[in-house]
Amino acid sequence: MSKNILLFRLFVFLNCVFQIFGQISYDLPAGWFRDGDTQYYDIGVDYATFYEKAPSGFLKSHPNISSLNSDLHSTLAQGFIPKDYLGKQVRLTCFMKYSNVLSSIGLLLQVHSVNGGFDNTLNKNSIVNGSGDWTKFENVVNVPEDTSLISFGAILNDEGVVWLDKCNFEIVEPPDESVSFPFPKFEPNVNNNDFHNFLTYPINLDF
């Protein structure tokens, strides 16, 4: 048997191994972290399902978790100190795909400041559930000068699967005057030292 045939067969074998075992990874890129009831969800990157180019991030519930607690949820999130966005209005856009979502998904965008605030698609739109192909989600939020941290990502409530890909931040100019400061959520006097380990800009927005 020739060397070329052996190499070809090795390539085919390794490709099959990748197709079977290499489609997902539970190692998240730098900047991303898991939050919420993570013991009931698989969270990682998916090399087989993506918006434009591999990979994407995903959240997938364990089977039948609704029988345990209907309030379970988890997030695939990132946080950064928004030094370039202080005093600005910011738009976050991401593409999301979802499958067999029992309750809801949302695009999380959260502002930590003295006055505090919280904003995501679940507050502004109808509950997103069921199944749907890649869809553009966006949130616009004001970032006060005293903001200590912005966190963002995908949230999955209850059962289902959601993929997140191709996120982008941009400053809204001129600002949309219909966007009010986020409603109060956190206690005042947030200490900037609490966030000294965070980056000062978002990274790996397309995983």
N, C-alpha and C positions, 0 to 999 in steps of 0.2 A: 504494500500500500504506500502510495507516494506521500511525501511530507505535506504537500498542499492539501491533499484529501484529509489527512489527520488534523491539520490546522482548521480546515473548514468545519469538520465535525466538532472540534473543540469549541469553535465559535458558536455553532448552532446550540450545543449543549449549554454553554454559558449564557447564551441569550434566553434559552428556555428557563434556566434557573432564575435569571433576572425577572422574567415575566411572571414567574410563580411567586418568588420570594422578595423581589426587589421593587415592587410597585409602591409600597409605602414604607415610611421610616418614622419612628417615634422620637428621633432626635430633631428638635426644633432648631431653626437657624438662630443666630445671635439676635438678641433683642426680643424675641417672642417667648411667651411663657403661658402656662396653663393656670386657670383659676376656676373657682367654683367647686362643684361636687365632682372632682376629677376622678375619683375612684369608680365612678359609674360611666365614664366616657373614655374612648380611645381618641387621642389627640396627636397629630403629627403632620407629616407632609406626604402628599400623594403624587407619584410620578406618572400615573396613568390617567388622572382626571385633572384637567387644568383649563384655564381660559384661553391663553394664547401660546404659552410655552411652559413646559414642565419646570418645577412642580407647582402645586397649590398647597395651602394649608387645609386641614380638615378637622371636624369634630364629629364623632360617631358615638351614639349612645349604646350601651350594652342592651341586650334584648329584654323587653318586658320590665323596664325599670319603673313604669307607671304603677305597677302593682306594689312597688315599695313606697313610692312617694311621688305625687304628681307635681310637687314643687321643685324637683331636682333640675339643675341647670349647670352649664359649664361654659367657659369662654376660652377662646384662643386670642390672646391679647398682647399688647406692647405698650410700654410707657416711656415718655421722654420729657425732659425739661424744655419747654418751648421758648427758648430765648429769642428765636427769630420771629415768633408770632405774638409776642406780648403787645397788648393794645390793638391787635388786629382782629379781623373777622376771617375765619378759616373754613374752607370746605374740604371735607374728606370724601373721596369717592373710592369705592371698592366694587369688585364684581363677586357675586355670590351665586352658588348653585346649591339646590337643596333637594332632598329626597325623603319621602315618607315621614315628614315632620308632623308629629301629632299635635303639638301645641303651637310653638312659634320660633322664629329666628329673628335676629336683628343685627344691625350694624351699630356697634357700641362706639360712642364718642363721649368722653367724660373729662370734665374740667375740674381740677383741684385748685381752689383758691381760697382766700379769706372768706369770700361770700359763697363759694362752692356752687357746683352745678352738675347736672347730669342730662345727657341728651342721647337718644338713639331712635332708630326708625320705629320702634314699637310705640313711642310716645306720639308720633306724628302721623303714622299711616295705619291702615288696617293690619290686623295680625296676619303675618305671612306664614302659611303652613302648607301642608301637602307636598307636592313635588314641582320643581320648576328648573328650567335650564338657566344658563348664566345670565344674570340680570345685574344691571348697574344700580347700586345703592349709593345714596349720598346724604350727608348731614352737613349743615352749616351752623357754626357756633361762634360766639364772641369769646375772645381770650383776654380777660382783664389783665392789667399790668401786674397784679399781685398773684398771677397764676404760678403755682409751684410745679404742676405736672399735668400733662395730657395723657390719657390712656385711651386706647381704641382697639377694635377687633371685632370678631364675630361671637355672637352669643346664641346658644341653642338651649331652649327650654324643653324639658321633657325628652321624648324619644325622637329619633331621626338622624339624618346625616346632613351636614352643611359643609361646603367648600368655600374658601376665601382666596382671592387672587387679585393681583394688580391694584394695590391700594395707592392712593396719591393724595398729597396735601397741597393746597394752593391758597394763597391769600385772595380774598374776595375784594375786588376794587372796581367800582365803588361799593361800599358795604350795602347789604340788603337791610334796609331799615325796618323791615317787618320781622327780622330776627331779634328777639329780645334776649336779654341775658338769661342763661339757664336758670331754671327754678332752683331754690335752695335745696341742698341735699346733705352737705357735710358740715360738720362743726367748724366754727371760725378758728382763726389763728393757726393755720397749718404751718408747720415748721419746715422751712426749705431743707434743713439738714436731714429730714426724713428721706429725701430723695437723692442723696449724694451719689448713689451707685447707678443712677439712671443716665442714659445718654442724653445729649442735648439736641438730638435730631432723630427722626425715625429711620430705621434701616431695614434691608431685606423685605421691601414692600411687595415684591413678587415672589418671595420665597426662594 
